């Protein structure tokens, strides 16, 4: 499985593995250890929109990573992936200001 998203400046191919999420095709590289993930929030998920955002809250509850502009066709695959590694997720129609929330 793989999906496309924007963890930094450009849209890149991100590959979920058993141990991490990685995007190594362009600098800056994106590597996130799944053992550091507390919860994932899929934002801007509603009918008619082509993309959504994926916000990953880390276990320290102060750090988060965003992967923007993920095509909607990857939503169910990502849900299955996070289920398979025992990470909870939630959906939201609106984006949150995570700096204020955390």
Steps between C-alpha positions, in 0.01 A plus 500: 500500500603857437327836485578854394504800731688815592698462826724799421517709184388271219275202446701177529436128510477379861537134585360363823696209646463300819747729680468842334354733240766598249543733204856489370461618140552873566674716757404565775448130568205395714540214749260447788524210744151352549585418862493877566142544371220545752210584266440604140240753393375511142386858436284652225324167438163557338316412181619676187849592613788342308766525775522479876770572758653251741617632838711266709511577873802353673504338844652804670176693417702807400636389162297439188571442133277598210469327167289729283322440169455123522267383220168377641534160333770410756278563804372144547847353443646730763227408747579132443872566540457684831263226619762237414764673715253573784496878465171681564371750247220752475337699219410866493337721241696802617871547567603583855771734627710225653748732671211644700335160561816334628 
